[in-house]
Amino acid sequence: MPNKLSTWIDICVTLIVSLILLVILFQYNWYIFSGGIVLWICLFFYLKERSIERRKNLKAYYENVIKNVNELSNYALEQLPQVIMVINKDLRLEWYNHELERWLKQPPEIGSFITDIWPNIPIDNIWNRNGQYIFSQDNKFYMVIYRPVNTDDDSHLMTLYIYDISEYERFKLDTAMRTMVFGYIQIDNYDDVMQGLSEAQRTSILFEVNSLLDKWSHSLGGLLRRISDDMYVIILERHALDLAVSEKFDILDKVRNLHGDNKFPVTLSIGLIQSRPKTSMEELGALAQSHLDLVLGRGGDQVAVDLDGKVQFFGGKSKAVEKHTRVKARVVAHAVFERMEAADVVFVMGHHNEDFDSLGSAIGVSRMARQMGKPVYIILSDMNEGIDKLISLCKTDKDFENLFITQKEALAMTALNPVLFVVDTHIPHLVASPDLLQSINHVIVIDHHRRSENVIKNALLIYIEPYSSSTSELVTELLMYFNENIKLSRLEATALYSGIVVDTKNFRVNTGVRTFDAVSHLRRCGADPEVVHYLFRTDYETNLAECTAIANSIFYPEGLVVAVCPDNANSIQAISGKIADDLLGIENVRVSIVFFRLKDNVIGVSARSTGEINVQVIMEQFGGGGHQNVAGSQVKNRPLKELKQDVVNTTLSYMKEADKNESNNVARS
C-alpha cells in the first residue's frame, strides 16, 4: 500500500469502491440504487467536512507543539545548571546563557575577554579542537568542554560548556589524602647501640626511642606498633605523610641525638609505601620491606618513601657504621664459592671507565675463579685511560694472559652455565657491558656504594656494604674466607691495594679497623706500595691541568669550593677526581665540586666531602650517585654555566639546611 497518503485520499478510495458497488447494484434493483446514491452523496459531504475540520485541528496542534518546543528548548537552554559560552577567535564573548550571570552575580558584557572573567582558564592551543580540561579559580574547580562551531561564514567561533565540579574534586582530593600509607621503621644499628650496656641502660634508651616515635606518630595521627626490639610497623594517611615530608622527617634528627653510654648514636631506617589500586596487603608489605632494604643498603639513617610512583629519599646525614663482625663476609664467600663451582665460565666487569678500585676488585674475583680452575675473563670498557699502567703491567704477566677481553669478544662466547660478577657498581646502565648483563641470568653484585633505587634486578646475590672503604676491601675479605689455600700473586695484591688507596684518599677517609686488616693481609701477600706510587704518577701536562683548575677555583664562605677542569686534559675523569680530592685538603673546605667535559653534550661532575655533607644525596638530584663522601654525575644537553650554577645553588642550600639542623640539635641537647 502506498505510504504517506492523506486521510482525505483514504476516504476517497473508500467512496469510489462503495460507488462501484452501487453501480453494480443498479443492474438488479433501481430503487435500492437510488436510495444508496442519496446516502452516498450525504456521506461524501459529511466525510469531506470532517476531513477539513481534522486537518485544521491537526495544523493547530502542530503549531502549538512547535511553539511550546521552541519555548521549552530556549527555557531549558537558559536554565541548564552549567555555563554555555560562545567565544570568537579573539577570545571575546559572543553569547552566554543566564547561568553565567548567576555564577558571577552580575552579567558580563558581550565582547569581554574570557580571561577577564576567568583568569586561570587555560584557553591556549584549543582552537578548532574538541576536548576538555579542568582548572581552578577562587578555590573552586571547573571542567571545560570545548567544541568548534560550524558556520557558513568565516566567523570561527568556539563553544565552551563549563561545569562546577568543586564537590567532586574536593571529594577526590579528600579521598586521596586519606589513602593509607604503610611502612616499617627499624633501628638500623641496634646491636652497636646496645653493645656493652647494662640491662637498665638498654631499657632506658629503648624507652626514649619508643617515646619519641610514639609522639611523632601521634602528631601525624598514625598508628605505631613495635613488632620486635628493633622493628616497628606504622600506618599513616597520605595527608600525614605530606606533613612528615614537609618537616623533612625530623624524627631522624631527634632520634640521632639519643645515645647510650657507649656514645653510639641511635639511627633509624624507614621504608614507606602508599597503597595502590589492585594491590593486596601482602604486596604492600613486600614493597615497604623492599624500601627498607633499599635504605639499609644506602647506609641507613634515611627514609625511602614512594611518592606518586617515584621513590624519594630523606636524611642520610650520618655515616654508615662499620660492622665489627665478618660473619656476613664469610657467608657471602661461601655462596660465591658454590656459584663458581657450578659455573663453566666466569665473567667479571666493573663500571664504565674503570678506576683502580673497579679493576683491582675485578682482578681479586678473577683469582677466586682461577683458584678453582674455572675459565675467567675481565670485560673492559672502551674508556679506561686512567688505569692503563696497571693493565700494561698485567698484560706482561703470564698469569694474566687472555684475561682481559672486550664487550664484543664476551658476547661472541658461548657457555651453558656462565656467571657474571659486577663489581664497584650496582646500577645497570653504568656497567662496562650492559648487553652482557642482559644476556646472562646468573649475576652477583659486589659494591660499596650506597644503594640506588635503580639496582640490577634479579641478581642471585647482592653484596652491598656502604660502610666499607672500597670494593677492593670487600673482595679482599672474601678472599680471606673463600679458600684457605688461595694465594695472591704480588701483582694481584698490589692491584687490590691500589683500589683501597684510591678510594680512601691514601687512608685519609672512610677507613676503619677492617680496612687496615685488609691492607695488612695484602701486604703479607706482597702488595708493593712503590708500584702503587708508580701507578699514580702523572705527566707534566696533567699536573699543569690540575694546577690550572685549582688556580681558577671559586671558594664560597659556606665551605664549598668549585673548579672546572680544562678540556684538553688527558684522562679527564680521573684528573677531575684528583682535583676534587686536592681541593678538599684546603682549610675550611667541606665540599669540593669539579666540572669536566666528557663529550660535546655531556658534562661530568665530581663531588667530594669531608663527611659532614652527604654529596651522594646532592648528586642524585642530577641523575648521579655514589658514596656519602665521594659521588658524581653525568649530565647531558645542558650548558656548563647553567649546570654549574644549578649545582652550586643546590649544594649551598643543602649545606645551609644541614647547618641549621645541626644548630637545632646542639640547642636541644
C-alpha positions as CSV (number, residue, x, y, z in Angstrom):
1,M,0.0,0.0,0.0
2,P,1.4,3.5,-0.9
3,N,2.9,5.4,2.0
4,K,2.3,9.0,3.1
5,L,-1.3,9.2,1.8
6,S,-3.5,11.8,3.5
7,T,-6.8,10.9,5.3
8,W,-8.9,12.5,2.6
9,I,-7.4,10.2,-0.1
10,D,-8.2,7.2,2.1
11,I,-11.8,8.4,2.3
12,C,-12.0,9.0,-1.5
13,V,-10.8,5.5,-2.1
14,T,-13.4,4.1,0.2
15,L,-16.2,6.2,-1.5
16,I,-15.1,5.1,-5.0
17,V,-15.3,1.5,-4.0
18,S,-18.7,1.9,-2.5
19,L,-19.9,3.8,-5.7
20,I,-18.7,0.9,-7.8
21,L,-20.8,-1.4,-5.7
22,L,-23.9,0.9,-6.1
23,V,-23.4,0.8,-9.9
24,I,-23.4,-3.0,-9.8
25,L,-26.5,-2.9,-7.6
26,F,-28.2,-0.7,-10.2
27,Q,-28.3,-3.7,-12.6
28,Y,-30.5,-5.6,-10.1
29,N,-32.7,-3.0,-8.2
30,W,-33.2,0.6,-9.3
31,Y,-35.0,1.7,-6.1
32,I,-32.3,0.5,-3.8
33,F,-29.7,2.1,-6.1
34,S,-31.5,5.5,-5.9
35,G,-31.6,5.4,-2.1
36,G,-27.9,4.3,-2.0
37,I,-26.9,7.2,-4.2
38,V,-28.6,9.7,-1.9
39,L,-27.0,8.1,1.1
40,W,-23.6,8.1,-0.7
41,I,-23.8,11.8,-1.5
42,C,-24.7,12.7,2.1
43,L,-21.8,10.6,3.3
44,F,-19.5,12.2,0.8
45,F,-20.2,15.8,2.1
46,Y,-20.1,14.7,5.7
47,L,-16.7,13.0,5.4
48,K,-15.3,15.9,3.4
49,E,-16.3,18.3,6.2
50,R,-14.9,16.1,8.9
51,S,-11.6,15.8,7.0
52,I,-11.3,19.6,6.6
53,E,-12.0,20.0,10.3
54,R,-9.5,17.4,11.4
55,R,-6.9,19.0,9.2
56,K,-7.4,22.4,10.8
57,N,-7.2,20.8,14.3
58,L,-4.0,18.9,13.4
59,K,-2.4,22.1,12.0
60,A,-3.3,24.0,15.1
61,Y,-1.9,21.2,17.2
62,Y,1.4,21.2,15.3
63,E,1.7,24.9,15.5
64,N,1.1,24.8,19.2
65,V,3.6,22.0,19.7
66,I,6.3,23.8,17.7
67,K,5.7,26.9,19.7
68,N,6.0,25.1,23.0
69,V,9.1,23.2,22.0
70,N,10.9,26.3,21.0
71,E,9.9,28.0,24.2
72,L,10.8,24.9,26.2
73,S,14.2,24.5,24.4
74,N,15.0,28.1,25.0
75,Y,13.9,27.9,28.6
76,A,16.0,24.7,29.1
77,L,19.0,26.3,27.5
78,E,18.8,29.3,29.8
79,Q,18.1,27.2,32.9
80,L,20.8,24.5,32.4
81,P,22.9,24.1,35.5
82,Q,26.1,24.7,33.5
83,V,27.6,27.7,31.8
84,I,27.5,27.9,28.0
85,M,29.5,30.5,26.2
86,V,30.4,31.2,22.6
87,I,33.7,33.0,22.0
88,N,35.4,34.2,18.9
89,K,38.9,33.8,17.7
90,D,40.0,36.9,19.7
91,L,38.8,35.1,22.9
92,R,35.9,37.6,23.2
93,L,32.5,36.7,24.5
94,E,29.8,36.4,21.7
95,W,27.0,34.8,23.7
96,Y,26.3,33.2,27.1
97,N,23.3,31.7,29.0
98,H,21.9,33.1,32.2
99,E,23.8,30.5,34.4
100,L,26.9,32.6,33.9
101,E,25.1,35.6,35.5
102,R,24.1,33.5,38.5
103,W,27.7,32.3,38.9
104,L,29.3,35.8,38.6
105,K,26.4,37.6,40.4
106,Q,26.4,40.2,37.6
107,P,26.0,40.0,33.8
108,P,29.2,40.3,31.8
109,E,29.3,42.5,28.8
110,I,29.3,41.0,25.3
111,G,32.7,41.4,23.8
112,S,34.5,40.9,27.1
113,F,37.7,38.8,27.1
114,I,37.2,35.3,28.5
115,T,40.4,35.7,30.6
116,D,38.8,38.8,32.3
117,I,36.0,36.5,33.6
118,W,38.3,33.5,34.5
119,P,42.0,34.5,34.5
120,N,43.0,30.9,35.3
121,I,41.2,29.3,32.4
122,P,43.8,27.7,30.1
123,I,42.4,28.8,26.7
124,D,45.6,28.5,24.6
125,N,46.0,25.8,21.9
126,I,42.4,24.7,21.8
127,W,41.1,26.5,18.7
128,N,39.2,24.3,16.3
129,R,39.7,21.3,18.6
130,N,37.4,19.0,20.7
131,G,38.4,18.3,24.2
132,Q,38.1,19.1,27.9
133,Y,40.2,20.1,30.8
134,I,39.9,21.1,34.5
135,F,41.0,24.4,36.1
136,S,40.6,26.0,39.4
137,Q,39.5,29.6,40.3
138,D,38.8,31.1,43.7
139,N,39.0,27.8,45.5
140,K,36.6,26.2,43.0
141,F,37.2,23.6,40.3
142,Y,35.6,23.8,36.9
143,M,35.6,21.4,33.9
144,V,35.5,22.9,30.5
145,I,34.3,21.0,27.4
146,Y,35.2,22.9,24.2
147,R,33.7,22.4,20.7
148,P,34.2,24.4,17.5
149,V,31.1,25.9,15.9
150,N,30.5,25.1,12.2
151,T,29.1,28.2,10.5
152,D,28.6,29.2,6.8
153,D,30.8,32.3,7.1
154,D,34.3,32.6,8.5
155,S,33.4,33.8,12.0
156,H,35.4,31.0,13.7
157,L,33.5,30.5,16.9
158,M,34.1,28.1,19.8
159,T,31.5,26.9,22.3
160,L,32.6,26.3,25.9
161,Y,30.5,24.2,28.3
162,I,31.6,24.8,31.8
163,Y,30.7,22.6,34.9
164,D,31.2,23.3,38.5
165,I,32.9,20.1,39.8
166,S,34.2,21.5,43.1
167,E,32.4,19.0,45.3
168,Y,33.7,16.1,43.2
169,E,37.2,17.4,43.1
170,R,37.2,18.0,46.9
171,F,35.9,14.5,47.5
172,K,38.6,13.1,45.2
173,L,41.3,15.1,46.9
174,D,40.0,14.2,50.4
175,T,39.9,10.5,49.3
176,A,43.5,10.8,48.0
177,M,44.7,12.5,51.2
178,R,43.1,9.6,53.3
179,T,44.9,6.9,51.3
180,M,46.7,4.5,53.6
181,V,50.5,4.6,53.9
182,F,52.2,1.5,55.3
183,G,55.7,1.3,56.5
184,Y,58.5,-0.3,58.5
185,I,60.8,1.5,61.0
186,Q,64.0,-0.1,62.1
187,I,66.7,0.8,64.5
188,D,69.5,0.1,62.0
189,N,72.4,0.0,64.4
190,Y,70.6,-1.7,67.3
191,D,73.5,-4.2,68.1
192,D,76.1,-1.4,68.1
193,V,74.0,0.9,70.3
194,M,73.3,-1.9,72.8
195,Q,76.8,-3.3,72.9
196,G,78.3,-3.0,76.4
197,L,75.3,-1.5,78.0
198,S,73.6,-2.9,81.2
199,E,70.0,-4.1,81.1
200,A,68.9,-0.9,82.8
201,Q,70.7,1.3,80.2
202,R,69.2,-0.7,77.4
203,T,65.7,-0.3,78.8
204,S,66.3,3.4,79.2
205,I,67.4,4.1,75.7
206,L,64.7,1.9,74.2
207,F,62.1,3.8,76.3
208,E,63.4,7.1,74.9
209,V,63.3,5.8,71.3
210,N,59.8,4.5,71.8
211,S,58.7,7.7,73.4
212,L,60.0,9.8,70.5
213,L,58.4,7.5,67.9
214,D,55.1,7.5,69.7
215,K,54.9,11.3,69.9
216,W,55.9,11.6,66.3
217,S,53.2,9.1,65.1
218,H,50.6,10.7,67.4
219,S,51.3,14.1,65.9
220,L,50.7,12.6,62.5
221,G,47.5,10.8,63.5
222,G,49.2,7.5,62.7
223,L,49.2,4.0,64.3
224,L,52.6,2.7,65.5
225,R,53.2,-0.8,66.9
226,R,56.5,-2.4,67.9
227,I,56.9,-5.9,66.5
228,S,60.4,-6.7,67.8
229,D,63.2,-5.0,69.8
230,D,64.4,-3.0,66.8
231,M,61.4,-3.1,64.4
232,Y,58.2,-1.1,64.2
233,V,55.2,-1.0,61.9
234,I,53.5,2.3,61.2
235,I,50.2,3.1,59.3
236,L,49.5,6.7,58.2
237,E,47.2,8.6,55.9
238,R,48.5,10.5,52.9
239,H,48.0,13.9,54.4
240,A,50.1,12.9,57.4
241,L,52.8,11.7,55.0
242,D,52.8,15.1,53.3
243,L,53.3,16.7,56.7
244,A,56.2,14.4,57.5
245,V,57.8,15.2,54.2
246,S,57.4,19.0,54.7
247,E,59.2,18.5,58.1
248,K,61.9,16.5,56.2
249,F,61.3,13.6,58.6
250,D,62.8,15.4,61.6
251,I,62.3,12.3,63.7
252,L,65.6,11.1,62.3
253,D,67.4,14.0,63.8
254,K,65.6,13.7,67.1
255,V,66.4,10.0,67.5
256,R,70.0,10.5,66.3
257,N,70.6,12.7,69.4
258,L,70.0,9.7,71.6
259,H,72.9,7.5,72.5
260,G,73.9,5.2,75.3
261,D,77.0,5.3,77.5
262,N,79.0,3.8,74.6
263,K,78.4,7.0,72.7
264,F,76.8,5.3,69.7
265,P,74.0,7.5,68.3
266,V,70.7,5.8,67.5
267,T,69.8,5.9,63.9
268,L,66.5,4.9,62.1
269,S,65.8,3.5,58.7
270,I,62.2,3.9,57.4
271,G,60.5,2.4,54.3
272,L,57.1,3.8,53.4
273,I,54.7,2.8,50.6
274,Q,51.3,4.3,49.7
275,S,48.5,1.9,48.9
276,R,47.8,1.4,45.3
277,P,44.7,0.2,43.4
278,K,44.5,-3.6,43.0
279,T,47.4,-4.1,45.4
280,S,47.0,-6.6,48.2
281,M,48.2,-6.1,51.7
282,E,50.8,-8.8,51.2
283,E,52.2,-7.0,48.2
284,L,52.1,-3.7,50.1
285,G,54.1,-5.2,52.9
286,A,56.6,-6.6,50.5
287,L,57.1,-3.2,48.8
288,A,57.6,-1.5,52.2
289,Q,60.2,-4.1,53.1
290,S,62.0,-3.5,49.8
291,H,62.1,0.2,50.5
292,L,63.5,-0.5,54.0
293,D,66.1,-2.8,52.4
294,L,67.0,-0.1,49.9
295,V,67.6,2.4,52.8
296,L,69.7,-0.2,54.7
297,G,71.7,-0.7,51.5
298,R,72.4,3.0,51.4
299,G,73.8,3.0,54.9
300,G,70.7,3.6,57.0
301,D,69.6,6.8,58.8
302,Q,67.3,7.6,55.9
303,V,63.7,7.4,54.7
304,A,62.6,5.9,51.4
305,V,59.1,6.8,50.5
306,D,57.1,6.2,47.4
307,L,55.5,9.5,46.3
308,D,53.2,9.2,43.3
309,G,55.2,6.3,41.8
310,K,58.7,7.7,42.4
311,V,60.9,6.7,45.3
312,Q,62.3,9.7,47.2
313,F,65.0,9.7,50.0
314,F,65.2,11.9,53.1
315,G,68.0,12.0,55.7
316,G,71.3,10.2,55.1
317,K,73.3,12.6,57.2
318,S,75.3,10.1,59.3
319,K,78.0,7.8,58.1
320,A,77.4,4.1,57.7
321,V,78.7,2.3,60.8
322,E,81.4,-0.2,60.3
323,K,80.4,-3.7,61.3
324,H,82.7,-5.3,63.8
325,T,82.0,-8.8,62.7
326,R,82.9,-10.5,59.4
327,V,80.1,-13.2,59.6
328,K,78.4,-11.8,56.6
329,A,81.7,-11.7,54.6
330,R,82.2,-15.4,55.4
331,V,78.6,-16.3,54.4
332,V,79.0,-14.4,51.1
333,A,82.3,-16.0,50.4
334,H,80.8,-19.5,50.8
335,A,77.9,-18.5,48.5
336,V,80.4,-17.2,45.9
337,F,82.3,-20.4,46.1
338,E,79.2,-22.5,45.4
339,R,78.1,-20.4,42.5
340,M,81.6,-20.5,40.9
341,E,81.7,-24.3,41.4
342,A,78.5,-24.7,39.4
343,A,79.6,-22.4,36.5
344,D,81.5,-23.3,33.4
345,V,82.7,-19.7,32.6
346,V,83.2,-16.7,34.9
347,F,82.9,-13.2,33.6
348,V,83.9,-10.1,35.7
349,M,83.3,-6.5,35.0
350,G,83.2,-3.2,36.8
351,H,81.7,0.2,35.8
352,H,82.3,2.0,32.6
353,N,85.5,4.0,32.6
354,E,87.2,1.8,35.2
355,D,89.2,3.1,38.1
356,F,91.7,1.3,40.3
357,D,89.1,0.1,42.7
358,S,87.0,-1.3,39.9
359,L,89.9,-3.1,38.2
360,G,91.5,-4.2,41.5
361,S,88.3,-5.8,42.8
362,A,87.8,-7.5,39.4
363,I,91.3,-9.0,39.5
364,G,90.6,-10.2,43.0
365,V,87.4,-12.0,41.9
366,S,89.3,-13.5,38.9
367,R,91.8,-15.0,41.4
368,M,88.9,-16.9,43.1
369,A,87.9,-18.4,39.7
370,R,91.4,-19.3,38.7
371,Q,91.9,-21.0,42.1
372,M,89.0,-23.3,41.2
373,G,90.3,-23.9,37.7
374,K,87.5,-22.0,36.0
375,P,87.9,-20.1,32.8
376,V,87.6,-16.4,33.8
377,Y,87.5,-13.2,31.7
378,I,87.5,-9.5,32.8
379,I,85.5,-7.2,30.4
380,L,87.0,-3.8,30.0
381,S,85.0,-0.8,28.7
382,D,86.2,1.4,25.8
383,M,87.3,4.1,28.2
384,N,90.0,3.1,30.7
385,E,92.8,5.6,30.2
386,G,93.2,6.1,34.0
387,I,94.3,2.5,34.6
388,D,96.4,1.9,31.5
389,K,99.6,1.5,33.6
390,L,98.0,-1.3,35.7
391,I,96.6,-3.0,32.6
392,S,100.0,-2.8,30.9
393,L,101.7,-4.5,33.9
394,C,99.1,-7.2,33.9
395,K,99.5,-8.0,30.2
396,T,103.2,-8.5,30.7
397,D,102.5,-11.2,33.4
398,K,101.8,-14.7,32.0
399,D,99.2,-15.4,34.8
400,F,97.1,-12.7,33.2
401,E,97.3,-14.0,29.6
402,N,93.9,-13.7,27.8
403,L,92.3,-12.4,31.0
404,F,91.1,-9.0,29.6
405,I,88.6,-9.0,26.8
406,T,86.3,-6.5,25.1
407,Q,82.5,-6.5,25.2
408,K,82.3,-7.8,21.6
409,E,84.5,-10.8,22.4
410,A,82.5,-11.6,25.5
411,L,79.2,-11.6,23.6
412,A,80.7,-13.9,21.0
413,M,81.5,-16.6,23.6
414,T,79.1,-19.4,24.2
415,A,78.6,-21.1,27.6
416,L,75.9,-23.4,29.1
417,N,76.1,-22.0,32.6
418,P,78.0,-18.7,32.9
419,V,78.1,-16.5,35.9
420,L,78.8,-12.7,35.8
421,F,80.3,-10.7,38.7
422,V,79.6,-7.0,38.7
423,V,82.0,-5.1,41.0
424,D,82.2,-1.5,42.2
425,T,78.7,-0.6,40.8
426,H,75.1,-1.9,41.1
427,I,73.5,0.4,38.5
428,P,72.7,-1.4,35.2
429,H,73.5,1.4,32.8
430,L,76.8,2.1,34.4
431,V,78.4,-1.3,33.9
432,A,81.2,-1.9,31.3
433,S,78.9,-4.1,29.1
434,P,75.1,-3.6,29.6
435,D,74.5,-6.0,26.7
436,L,76.4,-8.8,28.5
437,L,74.5,-8.0,31.7
438,Q,71.2,-8.6,29.9
439,S,72.4,-11.9,28.3
440,I,73.5,-13.7,31.5
441,N,70.9,-14.8,34.0
442,H,73.3,-15.6,36.9
443,V,74.7,-12.3,38.3
444,I,76.4,-11.5,41.5
445,V,76.9,-7.9,42.6
446,I,79.7,-6.7,45.0
447,D,79.8,-3.0,45.7
448,H,80.4,-0.4,48.5
449,H,78.4,2.5,47.1
450,R,75.1,3.4,48.8
451,R,72.3,1.5,47.2
452,S,70.4,3.3,44.5
453,E,66.8,2.8,43.5
454,N,68.0,1.7,40.1
455,V,69.7,-1.5,41.1
456,I,70.4,-4.6,39.0
457,K,67.3,-6.7,39.0
458,N,67.0,-10.5,39.7
459,A,70.6,-10.8,40.8
460,L,71.5,-14.1,42.5
461,L,73.4,-12.2,45.2
462,I,73.8,-8.5,46.0
463,Y,76.6,-7.8,48.5
464,I,76.5,-4.0,49.1
465,E,78.2,-2.7,52.2
466,P,78.3,1.2,52.3
467,Y,80.4,1.2,55.4
468,S,83.4,-0.3,53.5
469,S,86.1,1.9,52.2
470,S,86.1,0.3,48.8
471,T,85.0,-2.7,46.8
472,S,88.6,-3.9,46.9
473,E,88.4,-4.1,50.7
474,L,85.2,-6.3,50.4
475,V,86.8,-8.6,47.8
476,T,89.9,-8.9,50.0
477,E,87.8,-10.1,52.9
478,L,86.0,-12.5,50.6
479,L,89.4,-13.9,49.5
480,M,90.3,-14.4,53.2
481,Y,87.3,-16.7,53.7
482,F,87.0,-18.1,50.2
483,N,89.6,-20.8,50.4
484,E,92.3,-21.4,52.9
485,N,94.7,-22.5,50.2
486,I,94.2,-19.4,48.0
487,K,97.3,-17.3,47.4
488,L,97.5,-13.9,45.8
489,S,100.3,-13.0,43.5
490,R,102.4,-9.9,44.1
491,L,100.6,-8.0,41.2
492,E,97.1,-9.2,42.3
493,A,97.7,-8.0,45.9
494,T,99.1,-4.7,44.6
495,A,96.0,-4.2,42.3
496,L,93.7,-4.6,45.3
497,Y,95.9,-2.4,47.5
498,S,95.8,0.4,44.9
499,G,92.0,0.2,44.8
500,I,91.9,0.7,48.6
501,V,94.4,3.6,48.4
502,V,92.4,5.4,45.8
503,D,89.1,5.2,47.5
504,T,90.5,6.1,50.9
505,K,92.5,9.0,49.5
506,N,95.7,7.4,50.8
507,F,94.0,6.3,54.0
508,R,92.6,9.7,54.9
509,V,88.9,9.0,54.7
510,N,86.5,6.0,55.0
511,T,89.0,3.9,56.9
512,G,88.1,1.6,59.7
513,V,89.6,-1.4,61.6
514,R,88.6,-3.8,58.8
515,T,90.3,-1.5,56.2
516,F,93.7,-1.8,57.8
517,D,93.1,-5.6,58.4
518,A,92.5,-6.0,54.7
519,V,95.6,-3.9,53.9
520,S,97.7,-5.9,56.3
521,H,96.6,-9.1,54.6
522,L,97.5,-7.6,51.2
523,R,100.9,-6.5,52.4
524,R,101.6,-10.0,53.7
525,C,100.7,-11.3,50.2
526,G,103.3,-9.0,48.6
527,A,101.4,-5.8,47.8
528,D,104.1,-3.2,46.8
529,P,103.5,0.5,47.8
530,E,106.3,1.5,45.4
531,V,104.4,0.0,42.5
532,V,101.2,1.8,43.6
533,H,103.1,5.1,43.7
534,Y,104.3,4.4,40.2
535,L,100.7,3.8,39.1
536,F,99.6,7.1,40.5
537,R,102.3,9.2,38.9
538,T,101.1,11.7,36.3
539,D,102.8,13.6,33.5
540,Y,103.6,17.3,33.3
541,E,100.6,18.2,31.2
542,T,98.3,16.5,33.7
543,N,99.8,18.3,36.6
544,L,99.6,21.6,34.7
545,A,95.8,21.0,34.1
546,E,95.3,20.2,37.8
547,C,97.1,23.4,38.9
548,T,95.1,25.5,36.3
549,A,91.8,24.2,37.6
550,I,92.8,24.8,41.3
551,A,94.1,28.3,40.5
552,N,90.8,29.2,38.8
553,S,88.6,27.6,41.5
554,I,85.9,29.6,43.4
555,F,85.6,29.4,47.2
556,Y,82.3,30.0,49.0
557,P,82.1,31.1,52.7
558,E,79.9,28.1,53.5
559,G,82.8,25.8,52.8
560,L,82.2,24.9,49.2
561,V,84.9,25.2,46.5
562,V,84.1,24.7,42.8
563,A,86.5,24.2,39.9
564,V,86.4,23.4,36.1
565,C,88.9,21.0,34.6
566,P,90.5,22.2,31.3
567,D,89.0,20.4,28.3
568,N,92.4,19.4,26.9
569,A,93.4,17.3,29.9
570,N,94.3,13.6,29.4
571,S,92.2,11.1,31.4
572,I,90.0,14.0,32.3
573,Q,87.6,12.0,34.6
574,A,90.4,10.6,36.7
575,I,92.1,14.0,36.9
576,S,88.9,15.7,37.9
577,G,88.5,13.3,40.8
578,K,92.1,14.0,41.9
579,I,91.4,17.8,41.7
580,A,88.4,17.4,43.9
581,D,90.5,15.5,46.4
582,D,93.2,18.1,46.4
583,L,90.7,20.9,46.9
584,L,89.2,19.1,49.9
585,G,92.5,19.4,51.6
586,I,92.2,23.2,51.8
587,E,91.4,24.8,55.2
588,N,87.7,25.3,55.9
589,V,86.6,23.4,52.8
590,R,83.8,20.9,53.5
591,V,82.7,20.1,49.9
592,S,84.6,20.3,46.6
593,I,83.0,20.0,43.2
594,V,84.8,19.8,39.9
595,F,83.1,20.0,36.4
596,F,84.6,18.4,33.3
597,R,83.5,17.9,29.7
598,L,83.3,14.2,28.7
599,K,81.8,14.8,25.3
600,D,80.3,17.8,23.4
601,N,76.9,17.3,25.0
602,V,77.9,15.5,28.3
603,I,79.3,17.3,31.4
604,G,80.7,15.2,34.2
605,V,80.6,16.3,37.9
606,S,82.9,15.0,40.6
607,A,81.9,15.8,44.2
608,R,83.9,15.2,47.4
609,S,83.0,15.8,51.1
610,T,84.8,15.7,54.4
611,G,81.9,13.7,55.8
612,E,79.8,16.5,57.2
613,I,77.7,16.8,54.0
614,N,76.3,13.8,52.1
615,V,77.3,14.6,48.5
616,Q,75.6,11.4,47.2
617,V,72.2,13.0,48.0
618,I,73.2,16.1,46.1
619,M,74.4,14.2,43.0
620,E,71.3,12.1,43.0
621,Q,69.3,15.2,42.2
622,F,71.3,15.4,38.9
623,G,70.9,11.8,37.9
624,G,74.1,10.5,39.6
625,G,75.0,8.9,42.9
626,G,78.0,7.3,44.7
627,H,79.1,7.4,48.3
628,Q,78.5,9.8,51.1
629,N,81.9,11.4,50.7
630,V,82.6,10.5,47.0
631,A,79.9,11.0,44.4
632,G,79.4,12.1,40.8
633,S,77.1,12.6,37.9
634,Q,77.0,12.9,34.1
635,V,74.5,15.4,32.7
636,K,73.5,15.6,29.1
637,N,72.5,18.5,26.9
638,R,73.0,21.3,29.4
639,P,75.3,24.3,29.2
640,L,78.2,24.2,31.6
641,K,77.5,27.7,33.0
642,E,73.8,26.8,33.7
643,L,74.6,23.4,35.2
644,K,77.4,24.8,37.3
645,Q,75.1,27.5,38.8
646,D,72.3,24.9,39.5
647,V,74.7,22.5,41.2
648,V,76.2,25.3,43.3
649,N,72.8,26.6,44.4
650,T,71.6,23.1,45.3
651,T,74.7,22.3,47.3
652,L,74.7,25.6,49.2
653,S,71.0,25.1,50.0
654,Y,71.7,21.6,51.3
655,M,74.7,22.8,53.4
656,K,72.7,25.6,55.0
657,E,69.9,23.2,55.8
658,A,72.4,20.8,57.3
659,D,74.0,23.6,59.4
660,K,70.6,24.7,60.6
661,N,69.6,21.2,61.7
662,E,72.9,20.8,63.4
663,S,72.5,24.0,65.3
664,N,69.0,23.0,66.4
665,N,70.3,19.6,67.6
666,V,73.0,21.3,69.6
667,A,70.4,23.7,71.1
668,R,68.2,20.8,72.1
669,S,71.0,18.9,73.7
